């Protein structure tokens, strides 16, 4: 009975992290879909409203990350290791930051055209962000490990696809793009997109660590 009472007293402290991570995952997924709409547009640099919306989502994500850190400082008990909570929030924030950075580069650089692989790589990022959302929604129940593990496997597969797309794009860009300025613009945008997929994989690595420690 005493243990049950202690657990009921401590459980609210544990629970408060889950909604914040879930909200953060939802924002990341939404921002990635909006970025795909921007990239798919015939004139992506003119999608200022969509790019502005991504920035607003990024601001909301920053607020959530700050709340996670504040909660971490004030919590006696946490649902999993404090270090992993900090790392997970930080890496998810990195994903959002790079989605926003890609959108801002499109707006600021105003490329005359985006490389054909840009949308392809963006859709890989969208799928990776969706797998983050799926995995994070399962953190409340670490007993159901298969969904988190499956999402991490898919993210790893997507990262390999992203690398192939990026390398092909760089090769094509230097082979066929005759305008040096357009080449530089596209290369920078694609590098930021590829970096986004790297950060998505970082999130997956942290989720796998949480699974191992929770076994």
Secondary structure as a PSIPRED ss2 file (coil, helix, strand):
# PSIPRED VFORMAT (PSIPRED V4.0)

   1 X C   1.000  0.000  0.000
   2 X H   0.000  1.000  0.000
   3 X H   0.000  1.000  0.000
   4 X H   0.000  1.000  0.000
   5 X H   0.000  1.000  0.000
   6 X H   0.000  1.000  0.000
   7 X H   0.000  1.000  0.000
   8 X H   0.000  1.000  0.000
   9 X H   0.000  1.000  0.000
  10 X H   0.000  1.000  0.000
  11 X H   0.000  1.000  0.000
  12 X H   0.000  1.000  0.000
  13 X H   0.000  1.000  0.000
  14 X H   0.000  1.000  0.000
  15 X H   0.000  1.000  0.000
  16 X H   0.000  1.000  0.000
  17 X H   0.000  1.000  0.000
  18 X H   0.000  1.000  0.000
  19 X H   0.000  1.000  0.000
  20 X H   0.000  1.000  0.000
  21 X H   0.000  1.000  0.000
  22 X H   0.000  1.000  0.000
  23 X H   0.000  1.000  0.000
  24 X H   0.000  1.000  0.000
  25 X H   0.000  1.000  0.000
  26 X H   0.000  1.000  0.000
  27 X H   0.000  1.000  0.000
  28 X H   0.000  1.000  0.000
  29 X H   0.000  1.000  0.000
  30 X H   0.000  1.000  0.000
  31 X H   0.000  1.000  0.000
  32 X H   0.000  1.000  0.000
  33 X H   0.000  1.000  0.000
  34 X H   0.000  1.000  0.000
  35 X H   0.000  1.000  0.000
  36 X H   0.000  1.000  0.000
  37 X H   0.000  1.000  0.000
  38 X H   0.000  1.000  0.000
  39 X H   0.000  1.000  0.000
  40 X H   0.000  1.000  0.000
  41 X C   1.000  0.000  0.000
  42 X C   1.000  0.000  0.000
  43 X C   1.000  0.000  0.000
  44 X H   0.000  1.000  0.000
  45 X H   0.000  1.000  0.000
  46 X H   0.000  1.000  0.000
  47 X C   1.000  0.000  0.000
  48 X H   0.000  1.000  0.000
  49 X H   0.000  1.000  0.000
  50 X H   0.000  1.000  0.000
  51 X H   0.000  1.000  0.000
  52 X H   0.000  1.000  0.000
  53 X H   0.000  1.000  0.000
  54 X H   0.000  1.000  0.000
  55 X H   0.000  1.000  0.000
  56 X H   0.000  1.000  0.000
  57 X H   0.000  1.000  0.000
  58 X H   0.000  1.000  0.000
  59 X H   0.000  1.000  0.000
  60 X H   0.000  1.000  0.000
  61 X H   0.000  1.000  0.000
  62 X H   0.000  1.000  0.000
  63 X H   0.000  1.000  0.000
  64 X H   0.000  1.000  0.000
  65 X H   0.000  1.000  0.000
  66 X H   0.000  1.000  0.000
  67 X H   0.000  1.000  0.000
  68 X H   0.000  1.000  0.000
  69 X H   0.000  1.000  0.000
  70 X H   0.000  1.000  0.000
  71 X H   0.000  1.000  0.000
  72 X H   0.000  1.000  0.000
  73 X H   0.000  1.000  0.000
  74 X H   0.000  1.000  0.000
  75 X C   1.000  0.000  0.000
  76 X C   1.000  0.000  0.000
  77 X C   1.000  0.000  0.000
  78 X C   1.000  0.000  0.000
  79 X C   1.000  0.000  0.000
  80 X C   1.000  0.000  0.000
  81 X C   1.000  0.000  0.000
  82 X H   0.000  1.000  0.000
  83 X H   0.000  1.000  0.000
  84 X H   0.000  1.000  0.000
  85 X H   0.000  1.000  0.000
  86 X H   0.000  1.000  0.000
  87 X H   0.000  1.000  0.000
  88 X H   0.000  1.000  0.000
  89 X H   0.000  1.000  0.000
  90 X H   0.000  1.000  0.000
  91 X H   0.000  1.000  0.000
  92 X H   0.000  1.000  0.000
  93 X H   0.000  1.000  0.000
  94 X H   0.000  1.000  0.000
  95 X H   0.000  1.000  0.000
  96 X H   0.000  1.000  0.000
  97 X H   0.000  1.000  0.000
  98 X H   0.000  1.000  0.000
  99 X H   0.000  1.000  0.000
 100 X H   0.000  1.000  0.000
 101 X H   0.000  1.000  0.000
 102 X H   0.000  1.000  0.000
 103 X H   0.000  1.000  0.000
 104 X H   0.000  1.000  0.000
 105 X H   0.000  1.000  0.000
 106 X H   0.000  1.000  0.000
 107 X H   0.000  1.000  0.000
 108 X H   0.000  1.000  0.000
 109 X H   0.000  1.000  0.000
 110 X C   1.000  0.000  0.000
 111 X C   1.000  0.000  0.000
 112 X C   1.000  0.000  0.000
 113 X C   1.000  0.000  0.000
 114 X C   1.000  0.000  0.000
 115 X C   1.000  0.000  0.000
 116 X C   1.000  0.000  0.000
 117 X H   0.000  1.000  0.000
 118 X H   0.000  1.000  0.000
 119 X H   0.000  1.000  0.000
 120 X H   0.000  1.000  0.000
 121 X H   0.000  1.000  0.000
 122 X H   0.000  1.000  0.000
 123 X H   0.000  1.000  0.000
 124 X H   0.000  1.000  0.000
 125 X H   0.000  1.000  0.000
 126 X H   0.000  1.000  0.000
 127 X H   0.000  1.000  0.000
 128 X H   0.000  1.000  0.000
 129 X H   0.000  1.000  0.000
 130 X H   0.000  1.000  0.000
 131 X H   0.000  1.000  0.000
 132 X H   0.000  1.000  0.000
 133 X H   0.000  1.000  0.000
 134 X H   0.000  1.000  0.000
 135 X H   0.000  1.000  0.000
 136 X H   0.000  1.000  0.000
 137 X H   0.000  1.000  0.000
 138 X C   1.000  0.000  0.000
 139 X C   1.000  0.000  0.000
 140 X C   1.000  0.000  0.000
 141 X C   1.000  0.000  0.000
 142 X C   1.000  0.000  0.000
 143 X C   1.000  0.000  0.000
 144 X C   1.000  0.000  0.000
 145 X H   0.000  1.000  0.000
 146 X H   0.000  1.000  0.000
 147 X H   0.000  1.000  0.000
 148 X H   0.000  1.000  0.000
 149 X H   0.000  1.000  0.000
 150 X H   0.000  1.000  0.000
 151 X H   0.000  1.000  0.000
 152 X H   0.000  1.000  0.000
 153 X H   0.000  1.000  0.000
 154 X H   0.000  1.000  0.000
 155 X H   0.000  1.000  0.000
 156 X H   0.000  1.000  0.000
 157 X H   0.000  1.000  0.000
 158 X H   0.000  1.000  0.000
 159 X H   0.000  1.000  0.000
 160 X H   0.000  1.000  0.000
 161 X H   0.000  1.000  0.000
 162 X H   0.000  1.000  0.000
 163 X H   0.000  1.000  0.000
 164 X H   0.000  1.000  0.000
 165 X H   0.000  1.000  0.000
 166 X H   0.000  1.000  0.000
 167 X H   0.000  1.000  0.000
 168 X H   0.000  1.000  0.000
 169 X H   0.000  1.000  0.000
 170 X H   0.000  1.000  0.000
 171 X H   0.000  1.000  0.000
 172 X H   0.000  1.000  0.000
 173 X H   0.000  1.000  0.000
 174 X H   0.000  1.000  0.000
 175 X H   0.000  1.000  0.000
 176 X H   0.000  1.000  0.000
 177 X C   1.000  0.000  0.000
 178 X C   1.000  0.000  0.000
 179 X C   1.000  0.000  0.000
 180 X H   0.000  1.000  0.000
 181 X H   0.000  1.000  0.000
 182 X H   0.000  1.000  0.000
 183 X H   0.000  1.000  0.000
 184 X H   0.000  1.000  0.000
 185 X H   0.000  1.000  0.000
 186 X H   0.000  1.000  0.000
 187 X H   0.000  1.000  0.000
 188 X H   0.000  1.000  0.000
 189 X H   0.000  1.000  0.000
 190 X H   0.000  1.000  0.000
 191 X H   0.000  1.000  0.000
 192 X H   0.000  1.000  0.000
 193 X H   0.000  1.000  0.000
 194 X H   0.000  1.000  0.000
 195 X H   0.000  1.000  0.000
 196 X H   0.000  1.000  0.000
 197 X H   0.000  1.000  0.000
 198 X H   0.000  1.000  0.000
 199 X H   0.000  1.000  0.000
 200 X H   0.000  1.000  0.000
 201 X H   0.000  1.000  0.000
 202 X H   0.000  1.000  0.000
 203 X H   0.000  1.000  0.000
 204 X H   0.000  1.000  0.000
 205 X H   0.000  1.000  0.000
 206 X H   0.000  1.000  0.000
 207 X H   0.000  1.000  0.000
 208 X H   0.000  1.000  0.000
 209 X H   0.000  1.000  0.000
 210 X H   0.000  1.000  0.000
 211 X H   0.000  1.000  0.000
 212 X H   0.000  1.000  0.000
 213 X H   0.000  1.000  0.000
 214 X C   1.000  0.000  0.000
 215 X C   1.000  0.000  0.000
